Amino acid sequence: MISKVKASVMDAAKIKRVIYRMGTEILERNRNLNNLVIIGIPTRGVSVAKRIAKVVKDMENVDIPVGIIDITRYRDDYSASATRATVSKSKIPFTIEKKDIILVDDVLFTGRTIRAAMEGLFDLGRPKSIQLLVLIDRGHRELPIRADYVGKVLPTSRRETVQVDLKEIDERDDVLITEPISLQRKR
């Protein structure tokens, strides 16, 4: 599908400021940093998670462990006919038992990705708490899920797409609102 850019919402400098602000909010809310872990949802949620961990390291000189949760088999749109023998891409080299988890994604939309991630986490153990951090909250929730830390609330239509580009993956930092272009001729 071909899309056109409707608006540039955040550039690299704005993303950097927002990540710093959310890192500060995490420090204000979480007193026991030794009990804190950060888990990112692939793909861009992992990059945001690592940036948040760096902010905490820079401010408090504490290394917060960062993990990756693969939600593929927990998605409610996962085809029953698809093979269930998928290799998990989760990389959580620490226990989550009784930990305070910051779950990180780039865009919060319907809430279904977050539900899948929480289900995956509970398969690994029983955390003390789960807090949600998202770079963009675009609304249109289908499940009762709300982020604890939000970089930017971005009201969108369902037709629009929020495109997050991060330099670790896309070689640039920006957030764009795009919309599909109809290729059909008007009669």
Secondary structure, 3 states (H helix, E strand, C coil): CCEEEEEEEECHHHHHHHHHHHHHHHHHHCCCHHHEEEEECCCHHHHHHHHHHHHHHHHHCCCCCEEECCCHHHCCCCCCCCCCCCCCCCECCCCCCCCEEEEEEEEECCCHHHHHHHHHHHHHCCCCEEEEEEEEECCCCCCCCCCCEEEEECCCCCCCEEEEECHHHHCCCEEEEEEECCCCCCC
